[in-house]
Amino acid sequence: MIFRSRATLLASLGIAVVSLGIGDAHAADLTWDNGSGDFLWNTSSLNWTGAAWVNAPINGAIFGATGAGTVSVASPVVVDSLNVTGGAYSFNGGGSLIFGAGSSTQTTGVVNVASGLTTQISIPITSTVGFQKIGAGVLELSGAGNFSGGIPLTSNGNLRADVIVGGTTGNIAAGTLRLLNSSVLPSSTRVSIANGYLDIGSNNLTLSQLTFVNQTSSAAWNTTLNANNGVVGSGTLRVLGDINVIGVTGNNFGNSIAANLDLGGGTQLVRVGVSSSFGLNTALMFTGSLSNGSLLKMPGYTFAGTYGSIDGISLFGNNTYTGSTVLNSGTNVITGTNATTSLKIAGIGGPGGSQAILQGANGSLQSATRIQAFAAGTFVIDNNAASGASGNNAPNIPAAQNNDRIRDDATIELRDGNLIYRGLLNATASETFGALTVSGGHNVVNIITGAGAAGSGTGSATLTVNGNLTLAPRATMVIGNTSLGGVSKLFVNGTLPAADSTGILPRMVGTNDFLTYNAATGFTPFTAYATDFSTPGTNVTRAAASTIGNANINALKTTATFTTTIGTGNTLSVASGMLFSQSGTHTLAGGTVAFGATPGVLFGSTTFGATGFPTAITGTQGIIVANGTANFTTNANLSGLTGPLTVSSNGATATLATSTFTGPIDVRAGTLNLNTSQTGAGLGAITLGVAQNDSNLLGTVPTLSFSGAGANATFDRPLIVDNGAQNLAGDALPFSMMARLTPLSNTTGSQTWNGNITLNSPVNLQGGGGGGTGATNFTGTISGSSAFFIPNGRVSFTSTSVLSNAGGFTLGNSGNTMIADFQGTATGNAPLTINGGNNNVVSYGSATSLPGGTITVQNASGSTAPTLTPTSSSTLGNTIQLNGDANANVASGLSATWAGPLQGTGTLNKNTGTGTLALTSNASTHTGAINVNAGTLLVNGTLATSTSALTVGAAGTLGGSGIINRPVNVSGTVSPGSSPGILTVNGNVGFSAGSTFFAELTSNLVGVGYDQLAVNGTVGLGSANLALNLTFAPTATQSFFLLTNDGTDAITGTFNGLTEGAPVSATFSGTTYTGRISYLGNSTTNATSGGNDVVLYNFTAASSTAPEPGTLVLLTLGTLGLLIAPRRK
């Protein structure tokens, strides 16, 4: 049998498999044969191939054809797994089944029911190790259950399940898990479904969380269950938490919830992810009825536990919920009736785009008064689309013409969005709605009959707006297709933007032409073009190059790639502002292009300026790059252009290779390329994004690229990032879904951004790379409510920078190299998150260079651990949360203090740098390991209780006057105090051969005049070296308790060459003083015997005779200590 065991899965995820504490060394499979004939499963009946069942060790139970029947369980039975390979079995009685961690073929918590079999368990089941149903058969449960265990479904463990139907990896048949009452699964249960069914029957079931792990391959739709892999039954399901669909690699899949779904009166969150395989709208299909609340679909997780691309959902049932419906990206199909009062589709496209589609005979939104398509989202009415077919993994819903899918008074709002209406092939199709509001950005409306982008067949398609068509200032539209005004029509019964004197409509084009409007044909392509520039006020169409003088036209359409040259000193005036490059790239070279008091509107691809032909652009309302590309070359002069430069659509690109434009720049979507420095006072701000995107609405990814400006480029423009969404319904917004900055490769050189940056939504700086010595330097103020993400590259926040953005910084990403240097001034308590990667480094100049919030290290282990590097002696007050491993690098001569609490379970490594790091907080809760492999670590606060050791490597030193509540292993040096002091270890201390205990003796007052290591645990000296730094003249009556040992356990081992009572010498002011050492001192009574402490005593000035051998060794060590370690604390 092929499936993944919990042990295998947990081991692959780096999670240790922990036994319940019951021995399993001899656990195995036991096979039922009902040998005693009494059908009793207990610890006395010999029903297991001649033996009785035992609860410890924990075994797996196999039930084959022999002995099949009703098995009575009178008392609790502890089992590792159940494997039903033959026969009809049922389990009842007054006992229960307890799944525990033992050993068996099926592995812990698994119940396998072979194909063709039905097994019934009516007794209670308890499992703290998870519960997994596999096998193509049916398992029926009716006893009250209690399930926990949290089996990880993603590699980082952020999604877990207590009950699994199927596998977590691989295509494992799961059959059916059937619940015969609502008490089988408590409401705290997290359920995952892979390749099988959870049948709730007629019961009402509440779960904590539901996850589909997509391990099934595409299979034919089950018409009996009205489902394909998922939850079935006539009852009602309620999910208190999220419904998740994990994106995986390897299977195209279908998941379904055929039961009714109660949204709980609030908002049901559905997260749908995709990796390389996708289901489009079949990723999650709702075929039951959704009621009572609102529906929100967001991106979901990949198997790695991170966000990838986005799949869609299907609403195949007739739904009664009256709240809102918000669908973020993916292909989303609606074939039933719906009572939702609003629909919103938005966001970056998944594999099939970002669409909400009404189709089939009944797909409708008759209660929705507002339908919105934002941020590249598309609302589609498709009468020609069908769902499923024989053998398909979705229900078979034929295409059908329905002329009344939305309300006649509904408002459709487009903001950087799209509306598509498609009629059934060869049908007379029509739809009427209330108003069309185009509230901003670039938008597309397309009316199609039949199949294909251009339409087909003999039918017609008519879309009618009962009310007004409103076009916001600077909004643009394309209304297609080639049959517009013929078999495809768009009518507006109310008002629409006024046409100009030539009859064309402002800021609108069709597929091939400017647009007019008339009562008979609605929106209709303009045809009365002039073919040259000689007649003032005309709409001109050109297909070939020409040279012109002064010309005054209304609009210009071009249909090929060529150049129009304007004579020197001459002006081409465009009254409507519209330049439409219907195909190819049109270049305007020489002279002046004047837009007057109307914004220039660029459809298609346009270039301004050419070598030897500088072109001036003037106007008071700026330029709108509606779609396509706009290239303002080094030969373009925009100094006479005021008003904003707007980049409107997701596919639009504007390139500024000139620094002559000083106005504001709005990048609603698409890309702005800055290919030259932007310097000077009073430059307009660059705004990335659309502020109107609300908190649970994905925007597009507006991009500002300044890599093309080259090395040493400088940018003085302010930057405002304002793109709506701050997170994904509470989860951190991944950097791939936020506004983006693209700098120069750091191997090429450095660039400097002097302008202030305001972060009203997060921004991602990505593309600089970690190589080379270049960096992206920020010198101004960074403010706002949101976060700065830097997944890779070299970045410097210079000494003039001021950081006050409340969202803080997220630095690094797996597999990337990120180096960030903070040398400015930070205010507030913003967080700083550092991810593991490929040698990620965060350096800081002073205590105020970093934001004051928690510093969190995450997604880091071993070689991927990032490094924190102070560049001056400083004190950080931040809480440091080690959710992953971290390195500290303090350079020679520097002393860095971390005064905030140290928390988490990650390992802290002081791996490089010979400087000193001091931990001074008494509120630390950190339980991870600590390794001192270079320089000095001073513990002047309290380290929390932990079984993880503090390890001092050969080149490391441990000191301080704090408390260490963990074991300490020493291969380097222990030197208590920060000047003379007491270092306390509540744990075992072990010195290795070659290690050193270094103590300072300045008087005989412990902790004030000499160092002491106080150990509450075992002590092993391991022949460590003893080194002393004597700075006064001791007397024979003075004692020095260098190491105190709790209780009565003796210290094991001695210092190197110093047996009990051996002479010890040290030199002060040219005089050598010799005392004795004892390992039997008693610090409580100040005695040199009767205890288990290390004490030096009875010092006298040495004579001039040669010292004894032991004295010579210590003196040499002491002298060396003075030479290599003048007091470093």
N, C-alpha and C positions, 0 to 999 in steps of 0.2 A: 504494500500500500504506500502511495506517495503522498505524504503531507508533512508539514513542518511542525516539529515538536516545539513545545514551549521552551525546553532547554536549548534547543538549537536556535530558535528565534532570539531568545534573550541573550545567548552568547554572541550571536551575530550583531546584536545592538550594543554590545559592551556592557550588558547588565548581568551581574552575577546571579546564578541560580542558588537560592538558599533553601535548605531543607527545613521542614517543620520541626526538626529535632527528634523525629522518630527514625530509628535506624532503618536503612533501606538497603544495606549491603547484600542481603539475601532475598530482597523482594523480587517477584517475577510474575508471570502469568499463571493463574490457576484456572482450571477448566471445570465448569459445572457439568455433572452427569446425573444429579439427583439419585446418587447411589443408594441412599437410605430409603428412598421412595416417599419421604415426608414433605418434599418441596419447601423445606425450611432453610433459609439463608441465615445461619447463626454460627457461633463458634464451637458448636458441639456436633451437629449432624455431619455425617461423613458423606457429603454430597459433592466433593471436589476431587474426583478421581481417587476415591479411597481415603481422602483426608478431610479434615474440618477446616473451615475458613479461619484465618487469623487476622486480627486488625492491625497487628504490628509484627514484622515489617509490613508496609502497605503494598498490596499486590494489585495487579490488574485482573479483572474477572472476564473470562471468555464463556459465552453461552452459545453452544451449537445446537444441532438438531436433537442430540441426545438429551433427554430430560426436559424438553420444552413444555411449558405450561405456565400456570400461575404460581409465582414464587412468593412465599410469605416472609416478610422481614419484620421480626418481632421487636428487635432492639437495634440500636445504632450500628451500622456497618461502615467501616472505613475502607475506602477503595481508591486505587490510583486511576483506573479507567474501566469502562465497560465496552466489551466487544461482542456484539450479537451477530453471529455469522450464519445462523440457521434457526428455523422454528419460530413459533408465535409465543412470545413471552409477555407476561404482565407481572408487575411487582406491587404488592400491597402489604398491609399489615400495620402494626402500631409503631414500627421502628422508622428509621430514616437512613438515607445514604449521605455519607460525608466523604467528599473528595479531598484527599490529602496528597502531599508530595511523596510519592514512592517511586516504583519502577515497573514498567510494563512495556509491551510492544507498542501499544497505542499512545503512550506517554500521558502525562498527568492531566487529568480533567477532561479527557476525551471520551465521548460516547459515540461508538460506531455502530450504525444499523445498516446491514447489508441490503442491497437492492432487492425489492420485492417483499421486504419484511416490514411489519409494524410492531413496535415495542411500546408498551404502556407502563409508565411509572406513576403510581398514585400516592406514593409516600413522599414526605418532605425531602428536599435535597438542599444540602449546604455545601458551599465550596468557597474557600478563600484563595484558591489557586486557579480560578477561572473555570469556565465550562464550555466545551467545544463539541458541537454536534457535527459529525461527518458521516459519510456513507449515503448511498442513494435511497435508503429506506426512510421510514417515518418513525419519529420518536414523539410519543404523546405524553405530556406531563399534566398532572392535575393536583399534585401536592404542593403545599406552600414552599416556596423556594427562598433562599438567601444566598446571593451570588456576589462575589467581589474578587479581587485579584488583579484587576487592571492590566490585562495582557496588552503590551504595546502593539499598535497597528502601524505606527510610523517609526522610522529609525531614530528619531529624537524623542519619541515617547509622548509627544503632545496630544496624540489621540490614543485612547485605550478602550478596551472592552472587557466586560465581565462575562458576557455570554457571546460566543462566536458561532455563527451558522456557516460552516465551511472553513476555509483556511485563511491565513493571513498572507501567504505567498503561494504561488503555484495554483493550478486549476484542480481543486479538490472538490469532488462531488459532495454535496451537503444534504441532499434530499429535503425533507421537511421536518421542522421542529414545530409541533402543534400544541398549542396551549388550550387546555380544556376548561380553564376558568381564569379569572383576572388576578388571582393571588399567586400564580406560579412565579411571575417575575415582579419583584417589588419595584416601586417607582424610582428607586435609587440605581436600578440596573442600567448599565451601558451595554448596548447590543451592537454587534457588527454582523453584516451579512455579506457573504462572498458568492457562493455558487449554490444557492438553494432558497428555501422559503421559510419564513416565520409566519405560521398560520395562527391568527388570533381568534378564528371562528367568529362567533357573535358577541365576543367579550369586548368590554371597554378596557383598554390597556394603556397604562402610563409608564413611560420610560424616562430615564435621565438623559440619554443621548442615543442617537441612532446613526450608525456609520456604514456606508457601503464601500467595500474595499476593492471591488472591480477585478476579482480574480476569475470571473466567468468569461468564457469566449462568447462571441455573438451567437445566440441561439434563437430558434423560432419562437414567436410569441405564443404563450399558452392561452388559448381562447377560453378554456374552462375556468382558469383562475383569473383571467383578465390581467395577466402580469407576466413579467419575465425577470425572475430573480428578485426577491424582495419580500415585502409584507403583504399577506393576503388575508381574506376573511371579510365578513359582512359587518364586523364590529367597528369601533372607533378607536383610533390611536391618538395618544397625546404624547408629545415629546417635550419635556421640560427644558432641555438644553438645545443644542444645535443638531440639525440633520446634516451629515457630512457625506460627500462623495469624494473619495481619495483618487487622485490621478495617478495612474501607474503606467509602466512600460510593458508592452507585450500583448495586450488583449484589447480588442474593441468590444465594448460591453453594453449591456442594458440593465438598468435597475428600475424597480417600480415599487410604489406603495399603492396597492389596490384596495386596501381598507380605507375607510373614511378617516380624515385627519382633522382633529380639533386643534385650532391654532391657539387656544387657551385664552382668548380675549386680548392678547397682546400681539407682539410681532414674532412670528416663527422665522428663525434665521436658517437658511439653507446655504451651505458652502459647497460649491461644486468645483473640483479641481481636475486638471488634466496634465499629463506629461506627454509622451510621444504618441500614446493611443488615446482615442477620443470616441465619445458616443454622440456628440452634438446634442440634439434634444433628447436622445434616449439615455443620457447619463443618469437622469432621474425622471421617471414618468409617474405622475399622479393620475390614477384611473378612478379612484374613489372621489368622494365629495369633500372639499375643504370648507370648513366653517369656522366662524367665531374668531375674528381677528384680522391681522394683516400678514402679508408675505413679503419677505426680503431675501433676495438671492445675492450672494457675494461670491468672490473667488474662494476656492478651496485649496486643500493641501495636496502635495505630491506624497509619494511613499517616504520621501526623505523628511517629511514634516514641514516643508517650506512651501511657499506659494509658487505656483507655476502659471500656466495659462488657465483659461476658464472655459468650461463646458456649459451647456444649457440644461433646461428642464422642459417638461411637457405637462400641460394641464389638460388631460384628456377627459376628465369628469366634468359634471355640472356642479359648480361651486357656489356656495351661499354666503361666504364671508363678505362683509361689506366694508372692510378696511381697505388700506392701500395695497397696491402690488408694485414692488420695486425690483426690477431685474437688471442686475449689473452684468452686462456682456454675455457672450455665449449665444447659441441658437436656441430660442425659446418658442415653443409651439403651443398654441391654445386652440383646442378643437371643441370644447364644451361651452356651455353658457356660464356666465360669471356675474356675480353681484358686486364685485369690487367697484368702488366709487372712483378710483383713479388708477392709472397705469403709467409707469415711468420705465423707460429703457435707456440705458446709458453705458458709456465706458468703452475702454479699449477692447478691441475685438478678440474673441477666442478663435479657435480653428475655423469656425464658420462665420465669423464676424460677430456683430452685436445686434441681435434682432429679437423683436417680439412679433410673432406671426399669428394672425387669425386665419384659420383654414378649416376645411371640412364643411359639412352642412350646417353645423351648429356653433362653430367658433365665433364668439361674440362678446361684446362688452356693453350691454345695453344699460347698465347702471353707472357707467363711468362718465362723469361730466368733464373730466380733463384727462387727456392722453398726451404724454410728453416724451419726446425723443431728444435726448441731450448728448453732448460730448461723443459724437460719432455713433450714437445709437440710432437704430432704424425701426420704425413702426411699419409693419407690413400687413396689408389685407390681401391675401393670396387665394383667390377662388380656384386657381388652377393647380394647387399643390395637394398631393395625396400623402397620407402617412401609411407606411407599412405595405406589405404585399405578402404573398405566400412565402413562408420561410424567413421573413424579416423579423427583427427583434423588437418591433413596435406593433401596436394594433393596426389593423387594416381599416383606414378611414379614407374613403375615396374623395377625390376633388368634387366640389359642388359649388354652384353659383348661389350666393346668398346676398341679396341686395340691401340687407338691413342688419349689418353686423354691429354698428355703433350708433349711438344716439344722434338724432337729427339736430340736437342742440349742444352736442359735445364740442369742446374746444380742443383742437390739436395744436400743441405748442412745439415748435422746433427751435432748438438753440444748439448750433453746431451739429444738427441732426438731420434725419432723413425720413421721408414718407414715401412708401411704395404702394400703389394700388394695382393689382393684376386681376383681370377678368378671366373667367373660364374660357378655354379654347372654343371658338366659334359661337360664344354666347353674347347676348346683349347685357353687359355688366354695368352696374351703377352703384354708387354709394353716396349718401348725403350726410354731412355733419355740420355743426354749428358755426365754427369760426376757425381760421387758420392764423395763428400768431407766430411770426418769425421774430424771436426776441433777441437774436444776436448771432454773430459768426456766419459761417458759410453753410448753406443748407441745400438739400436736394429733394425735389418732388418728382416722382416718376409714375406715369400712368401707362400701363402695358396691357395689351390683350393677348391672351394665349401664352405660349412658351417663349423662352429666350429673352435676352436683354432688349432686343428691338421689337419683340412681339411676333405673333404668327396667327394664322388662321383667318377666318372671315368675320370674327366677332367685332365688338366694339367695347370700349371701357370709358366710362364717364364718372368723374369725381366732381361733386358739387359742394361748394361752401355756401351754406345758407346765409351766413352773416358776412363779416368783414375779413379781408386778408390784410393783416397789419405787418408791415416790414419795418423793423427798428432801424434807427439811424446806424449806418455802417454795416448792417446785415446785408448779406448777398444770397442769391438763389440761382440754382439751375433747375429748370423745369423741363423734363424730357418726355418722350423720346422723339425719334425721327418722325413719328406719326402724330405728333401733337397738333391739335387743330383739325385732325382728320378723324381716324377711328379712335384716337385717344384724345379725350377732352378734359379740361379743367375749367369749371365755371365758378364765378363768385357772384352771389346774389346781392351782397352788400357792397361796401366800398373797397377799393384797392388803391395802391399807390398811383398817383396821377402820372399819365404818360407825358412825355415832353412834346415839343412842337412837331417832332417827326413821327410821333405815334409810338415810339418804343418806351418800355417801362424801365424805371431806374434800377440799377444794380441787379438786373435779372437777365439771364440768357437761357436759350434752349440748348439742345444738343449741338446744333449747327449755326444758330442765328440768334440775333437779338429778338425780343418778344414784343408783340402787340396784344391788344385784347379787343374782342368784339363780341356782341351778344350772341351771334350765331355759332361761332366756333370756339369761344372762350379764348384762352391763351393760344396765340398763333404765331408761328415764325414770321419775322419781318422779311420782306422780299425786295423792296424798292430801293436797292443799293445804288449808289454811284460807284463807278469803277475807277475814278481818279479823285484828286483833291481840288479840282478847279471850281467846284460849285460850293459856296459857303453853306454851312448848316446842314449838310447831308450826312447820311450814314454811308461810310465808304467800305467797300470790300476790295482787298488786294491779294494777289497770289504770286507777285513777283517784285523784284527790287525796283526802286525808283528813287530819283532825287527831286526834292521839292523845295520851293521857296516858302514864303509865308502862306499858311493855309489855316482856315477856320472851319472845322468840321464838327459834327455832333458826336459821332462814335466811329470806331475803326475795327473791322474784322479782317483777320488775315488767315490764309489757308495753306501756308507752306512755310518753310524755313528760308528767310531772306532778310535783307536789310533795307530799311527806308532811311535815306540820308537827307537830313535837313540842312539846307545851305547855311553857311556861316552868317550869323547875324539874323537869321530867319527864325520864325516861331510857328510851331504846329499847335494850335489851340483846339482842345477837345472839350466841347461844352458839356457833354454828359459825363465825362470822365472815364468812359468805358473803352478799354482796349481788350479785344477778344481775339486771342490767338487760338483759333478753332483747331488748328493742327500745326505742328512744327513750332519753331521758335522765331519770334519776330524781334529784330533788333532795330532800335531807333538810335541813329548816330548823328552827331553834329547838331548845331542850333539849339533850340529850346523847345521843350514840350510843356505846354501851359494847361493846367487843369482849372484855373480860376478859382471860383468859390465853391466848386464841387469836388468831392474827393476823387482822386484817380482810382479807378477800379480795374484790376488786372485779372482777367480770366485767361487761363492757359499760361504759356511760357513767353516772357518778355525780357529783353535785355536792353539796358540803357547805356550808351556810350560804346565807342570802339577806338582802337588805336589810331591816333591822329584825328579823331573826330569826337572831341569832348561834347557832352550833351548836358545842358542845364535843365532842371526840372523845377517848375514853380507851381504854386497853388497854396491856398489857405486852409485846406481841409485834409491835407496829408494824402496818403495812398493806402488802399486796401488790396492786399494780395489775397484774392478770393480762393484760388486754387492754382495748381501748377507751380511754376517757379518765376521768381523775379530776381534778376541779376543787376545790381547797381555797381557797375565796374569802377575801376580807378579813374575812368574817364567820365564818370557821371558826377555832376555838381548839383547837390541838393540844398545848397545854402539858401535858395529862394523858396524852399518848401517848408511851410509851417503846418501844424496839426500833426496827428500821430501817424506813424507807419504801422499798419495792422496786418498781422499774418493770421488768416482766419481759419483755414481748414486743416484737417489732420494730415493731408498729403501735401500741403503747401510748403514752399521753401523760399525764403528771401535771403539774399546774400548782399552784404554791404562790404564792398572793397574800397569804399570812400569814407573819409571822416568828415565830410561836409554837411551831413545831416545832424542837426542838433536837437530835433524834436523828440517827443516820447515815442517809444516803440512798444506795441502790445502784441505779444505772441499768444494768441488764444489757443492755438494748436499748431502742429507742424513745427518747422525749424527756422531759426534765425541764425545765419552764419555771419559772424563778425570777422572779416578777413583783413582788418587793419586796426591799429590802435584807435581808441576813442578818448581823446583828451580835451581838456579845457573846462572852464567853469560854466555852470548853468546847463549842462547837458540834460536832456530829458531822460526820465527813468525807463528802464526796460521792465515790463510786467510780463511774467510768465503765468499763464493759466486764466481761468474764468472763475471769478469770486463767487458767482451764483451757484456753483456746484455745492450741494449741501453735504452734510457730514457722512451720510451713507451712500453717496453717489460717486462712482468712479469718474474721473475726468479722463481726457486724453493725456498724452505725455508731451507737453510742449518742451521744446529743446532749444537751448542757447549754446551754440558751438562757437568757441573763439580760438580753436586750434589753428585755423587758417591764417590767423594774424601773425603767427610765427614767434620765434624767440624774442624776448625782451619787450613784447607788446604790453601796453598799459591801457587800462580801461577805467575812466573816471565816472562812468554813468552809474547812478543808483540802480539797484536791482530789487524788484518787488516780486516775490513768489506768492501767488494767491490763486490756488487751483481747487479750493473746496475741501475735498476729503482729507481728514487728518489721520484716519485709520480705517481698518476694515471691520466695522462693527465691533470695536474693542480690541481687535488684533492689530499689531503694528503693520503699517502700510509698507509693503516690500519696496525696495528702492527701484525695482523695475516698473512700478506703477506710479511714480511721482515725477514731477517736473525735473528736467535734467540739465546739467551743465557739463559741457564737453571741452576740456582744456587741451593744451598742447601736450604731446608725449614728453615726459620728464627726461627722456634720453636726448631730446632735441634742445631743450633749454627751459628757461623760466618765463613766466608771465605774471603780471601784477594787476590785481583788481583793487583800485583805490576807492571806488564808489561804495556807499553804504548799502547794506543788504537788509531787507525786511522780509522775514519769513512768516507769512500768514498761513502757509501750508508748507509741507516738507519739500526739500530739494535734494537732489542727488548729484554730487560731483563725481563723474566717472570717466575714465579714459586716459588719465595721465600716466598710469603705470608706475611701478615701484623702482624701475631701473634709473640709471644715470644720476646726475646731481641737480637737475633742474627741479623746480617746484612751482606750484600755483600759490602766489602770495596774496594774502588778503590784509589790507592795511586799515580799513575803515571799521565802521560799527556794524555789527550783526545783531538785529533785534527782531521782535515779533514773538508770536505765540508758539511757533512750530520748530521743527528740528532740521539740522543739517546732517545729511548722510554722505559719508565719504567711503565707499567700498574699496577703492584702490587709488593709487597715485601718491604723490608727495605734495603735501600741503603745509603752508606756514601761515600762522596768524601772527603777524609781526608785532613789534613792541608798541606800535601806534594803534593796534586794533582794540576794539572794545566789544566784548561778547555779552549780550544780555538776552538773547533769544531763550524764551522759557522752555522750548522743547529740547534744548541742548544739542548733543552731537551723538551720532552713531557711526562708529569708525570700524573699517575693515570688513572683510567678507571671506568666507572659506575659499581657499585656493588663490586668493589675490594677495598682493603686497601693498600695504598702506603705511605711509610714514607721515605722521601729523605732528607739527611742532607748534606749541602754544607759548607765545612770548608776550602777549598783550595783557589786557586787564579784563577779567570776567566779573560780572556782577550777578547777583541772584543765586538761586539754588537749582539750576537746571541740571538734568542728569547727563552723564557721559557713559555711553555704552561702547565697549570695545570687543569686537569679535575676533576669534582666532582666524588664522590665515597663514600666509607664507612670509614669516618674519615681520609681522606688523609691529610698529613702534609708535608710541605716543610719548613725546617729550614735553616738559613744561619748565618755564623759567622761574616762577616764583609761586608763593602760596596763593596768589590771586590770579594766576594765569589760566587756571582751569575753572569751569563753572563749579558752584559750591554744592551741587547735588550728589547723589550716589554715583560712584564710579562702579559700573558693572562689567565684569569680564564674563563672556559666554561663548559657547560653541568652540571651546579651545581645549586641547588635550595634548600633552607631550610637546612634540616639535611644532605644533600649530599655536602654542601659547604666545600671546602678544607680550610686549615689553613696555613697562613704564620707566621713563628715564628723566629724572630731574637734571636740569642743566645748571643749577646753582643750589647752594645750601638753602633749604626752605622747609616750611611746615605746611602740610596739607591737612585740612580738617574734615575732608570728605569721608563719608562712609564708603568702604571699599567692599563690594560684594563679589566674591569669587565663585560664580557659577561654573567657571571653567578654570583651567590653569593659567597662571600669569608669571611673568618674570619681572624682576626689579633690577635695574642697572644703575648703580650710583658710582660715578667716576671717582678716581683718586682725588683726595683733598676735599671732597664734598661730603656734607652731612645732611641727609634728608630725613624728615620726621613725618610719619603718618599718624596723625593725632586722632583721626576718626576711627570708629569701630571697624574691625576686619571681620567679614561675615562670609558665609557660604561653605562649600565643600571642596572647592578646587585647590590645587597645589600652588603654593607660593614658592618661587625659586629666586634666590639671589644668586644668579649665575655668573654675571660679569660685573666688572667694576670693583675697584678696591676701596671705594668709599664706604660710608656708614649709613645704614638705614635703621631708624629707631621707630618702634611700635609703642605708642604711649597710651592707647585707650584702655580703660578698664571695663569697657562694655562690649568687647569683641565676642562673637559667637562662632567664629571660624573653626571648622573641624577638619579641614583638609591638611595634608602634609605640608611641612615647611622645610625647605632645603637651603642651607647657607653654603654655597660653593665658592664664593669669592667675597672679599671684603668682610665687613662687620655688620652683624645684626644685633641691635640693642633692644631687649624687651624691657621697657620701662613701664609698661602697663600690665594687663592681665590677658593671657591667652586662654581661650575657653577649653573646657575639658574635652579631650579627644583621645582616641586610641591611635590616631595617626601621629607618627613621630616628628619631632623637630630634629633634623639631621644636619650636623656640621661637617662639611667636607674638608678635605685636607688643606685647602687654601682659604677656608672660612673661619670666622671668629664669632662666637656668641658671647654677648655681654648684657649689661643692663641690671636694673634693680627692681624688676617686676616679678610677676608670678607666671610660671609656665605650667599649665595643667595638662601635661601630656608627657610621653616618654621623650628622652633626649639621647641621641646617639652621636658620639663625637669621634671624628677622625681628624679634626683640625684643632682649634683652640677654644677653650672656654675661659673667659676673663670677666668675672662678675663685676657689676657696678658700671657707672658712667664716669665716676671718679671712684674712690673706694665705696663699695656698696654691697648689698646682699641680693643675690639672685636666687629665687625660690623655684624649685621644680617639684610639683606634685605629680610624680611619675618616676619611673625607673630611669637611671642615668647609666650609660655605658660608654667608657672610653676605649678606644682602640689603640694598639701599639703604635707609637709614633705621634700620637696626639699630645696636646699640651694643656695643662692647667696653669693659667697665668694669674698671679695675685699681686696686688700692690699693697705694700706695708708702709704706712705713713705715721701710724700710732697704734696703740693696742686697743682702740675703741672699735668694735666690730661694726661694719657698715659705714663708719665715719672715717676710721683710720686704717682699716684693712678690709680686703674683699672676703666675701664668704659665699659659698654655694650651699644652700639649704635644700636638702633632698628629702622628700617624703615618698620613699620608694626604695628600691634596691639600688646599690651603687657598685659598679664594677670598674676598677681603675685600669685594668688591662695593660699595665706597664707604661702608662702615659708619662710624659715628661712633666716635671714640676719646674716652673720658672717664676722667680720672684723679682719684684722691683722695689728695692729697699730705699726709702728716702728719709730715714731717721735712725738714731742709735738705739736699738732695743736693749733691754736689760734682762737679767737672769730670772726676774720674777714675772715677766710678762709672757702671756700665752696668746696664740693666734689660732683660732678655730677656723681653718680654711674651708672645711667641708663638714657640715652636720648631717647626720643620718638619723631618720626617725626610727622609733621602735628599738628592738633589740637585735635586728638582723645585722650581722657583721658586714663590713665592707669587704668585697672580694678583690683580691689582687693588691698590688702596691704600685707606687710611683716607680718609674724606671730607676733601678739601682738603690732604692731607699727602702730597706726592710724596716721592720719595727725597731724603733730606737736609734735608727741610723742618724749620723750627723748631717746637718743641713747648713750650708753657708751662703751668705750673700754679702755684698760689699756696699758700704755707704761712706762717702767722703774719704775714700782711700783706705778705709779700715774694713777688714773682713770680720763679720760676726758669724759665729757658729752656734747653732742650736741643735735640737733633736726633733725627730718626727715620731708621732704615735698615731696609730689607727684605732686606738682604744680610748681616745679622749672622751670626756663627758662635759659637753658645753653647758648642761643644766647646772652642774655643780662646780664648773670651772676647774675640773680636775683633768689631769693628763692620763688618767686610767679609769677603768670601771665603766666605760661606755663604748660607743662605736663611731666616734667622730674623728676626723683628721685634725690633729693639732700640732703646731710648732711651739717649742718652749725652750727655756733655759739657754737663751742666747748670751754668749760672752764674746768679748773681743778676742780674736785669734792671735796666737803668738806668731813669731816670725818663722817658726818651723813649718816644714811642708805640711799641708793639710792631708787628712786621711783620704783614701781614694773616693769614697762617697761624697765627701765634701768637695773634692775637685770637680766631680761630675756636675754637681748642682751649681757650683760657682760658675762653671763654664756656661751652663744653661741660663743662669741668672744674668751673666754678663751679656750673653747673646740676646736675651730678652730685652735688656736695656738698649742694646744696639738696634734691634729690629722693631721694637715696639715701645718707643717712648710714649708716654700715656696717651692712648688714642681715643679715649672715651669722651 
